[in-house]
Amino acid sequence: MASPGRAAGEIPDAVAVLAKAGAENFPVAARILPARLRRHLLAIYGFARLADDIGDEAPGDRLASLDWLEGDLDAAAAGAATHPILLALTPTLRELDLPLEPFRRLIEANRQDQRVRRYASWDELAAYCELSANPVGHLVLAVFGAATPERLALSDRVCTGLQLVEHCQDVGEDARRDRVYLPAADRERFGCQDTDVLGASAGPALRLVLRFELARAAELLAAGRELTSGLRGWARLTIAGYVAGGQATIDAIGGADFDVLAATCRPRATRTLARVVPLLVASRRR
């Protein structure tokens, strides 16, 4: 059935959207979490994934579909959403009294994806991450009632780091959409051309860029140690899982000699667990 105001097939199906949670670099909502927390985290994930799927894959006028999504977000706040993902988000908005601004920023990131195909500098890409990634961290902390200014600042570093890891991981996929998120200044520094991201395997120049960007991502993710140390209970476990997933993905890419074009670089559960343990131990000592 078509979503109201949009043609059939233009808005991704809720089941297909949520099915992607298992392919993320980190556990979106661990099964050991209490049902209420899992429900809220999955509702937030569902919205973020829906916005991304519209911006990346939807047929037809994607900007119009993103406008439709923002309208259904407003409807959700009023208890009148139409899409199943927004229907699931409605009680989360109400019970947690969440602001709509972080959700609007996620939509705006996908609008930007329709207009901007390249980023000249790290500062430009980091500004994009303020729209595409950091709002998710704000919402997750709100789920746990832990959104202090200090934690939000640390979360921004972690979320930007996670987004940068994904940009490195998905270089080939993004290039096929005519998007290159690796900053042009960094690519030029190592002699990496646009054509280098379209090959069957990564050449030396692209590998050097990826090594450089992932070192930057690792430095950003290091803020996760302080963030996790300041949390307790389920919040600590959940955030540690997110940070560890990013770190384990960096490990996986390094283990493939930075050839993200020839290999599918996903973190093994054992490697993620190995990264989680030090974060949890450090927070217990605090």
Secondary structure as GFF3:
##gff-version 3
##sequence-region A 1 286
A	DSSP	alpha_helix	14	18	.	.	.	ID=ss1
A	DSSP	three_ten_helix	19	23	.	.	.	ID=ss2
A	DSSP	alpha_helix	35	57	.	.	.	ID=ss3
A	DSSP	alpha_helix	62	77	.	.	.	ID=ss4
A	DSSP	alpha_helix	84	96	.	.	.	ID=ss5
A	DSSP	alpha_helix	101	115	.	.	.	ID=ss6
A	DSSP	alpha_helix	122	132	.	.	.	ID=ss7
A	DSSP	alpha_helix	134	143	.	.	.	ID=ss8
A	DSSP	alpha_helix	149	169	.	.	.	ID=ss9
A	DSSP	alpha_helix	171	176	.	.	.	ID=ss10
A	DSSP	alpha_helix	184	189	.	.	.	ID=ss11
A	DSSP	three_ten_helix	194	197	.	.	.	ID=ss12
A	DSSP	alpha_helix	204	221	.	.	.	ID=ss13
A	DSSP	alpha_helix	223	229	.	.	.	ID=ss14
A	DSSP	alpha_helix	233	255	.	.	.	ID=ss15
A	DSSP	alpha_helix	269	285	.	.	.	ID=ss16
###
